[in-house]
Amino acid sequence: METKLTVREQVVDHAITLMMLRGYNGFSYRDLSELVGVKTSSIHYYFPSKDDLVLEAVSQYSDEVMHALQAVDPALPANEKLAMYTRLFGKTLGDGNQICLCGMLAADIETLPETVRQAVQAFFRANESWLAKVLEQGVKEGTLVAKGKPESAARTLFAALQGSVLASRLFHTKARLEDVEATWKTVS
């Protein structure tokens, strides 16, 4: 049974997609009203300001990503966890024209309100923390290679993955993501 999304849910979903394609400054309530089929005043009812909407979008996006990470079986070897994480980034690309919401917003950081900036930073930190645990596990198992402290390696890996999504979008290929993942795996 298919559940129809509420106007509020549609607005947030479309806002996420538009920001993944165009960034914070690349969409308006008018764009959303056309996509959802409501007046802009209806959008303002749910989200009085664009900042309110963007904060909700980041929150929803972050929750979905964190839920996906929590669903990863802790008993898996680290190299399999990293492969799942890389596929998660690949899903973000969709048909190759969008990037991670928080990665896109990080590029717009100077125009973001402080609440959104903090939410984007929290997203980065949560991903880096998860990756640090995976890298630490992988080094112990001998399935992944990481130099230095796991936290530093995780920041580097996350930055590489974010950059690979940009390059994948630019060149219309997911091979850039696979290149990053392969760099961290040990030779079997």
Sequence and secondary structure as in RCSB ss.txt:
>XXXX:A:sequence
METKLTVREQVVDHAITLMMLRGYNGFSYRDLSELVGVKTSSIHYYFPSKDDLVLEAVSQYSDEVMHALQAVDPA
LPANEKLAMYTRLFGKTLGDGNQICLCGMLAADIETLPETVRQAVQAFFRANESWLAKVLEQGVKEGTLVAKGKP
ESAARTLFAALQGSVLASRLFHTKARLEDVEATWKTVS
>XXXX:A:secstr
      HHHHHHHHHHHHHHHH GGG  HHHHHHHHTS HHHHHHH SSHHHHHHHHHHHHHHHHHHHHHTS TT
S HHHHHHHHHHHHHHHHTTTT   HHHHHHHTGGGS HHHHHHHHHHHHHHHHHHHHHHHHHHHHTSB   S H
HHHHHHHHHHHHHHHHHHHHHT THHHHHHHHHHB   
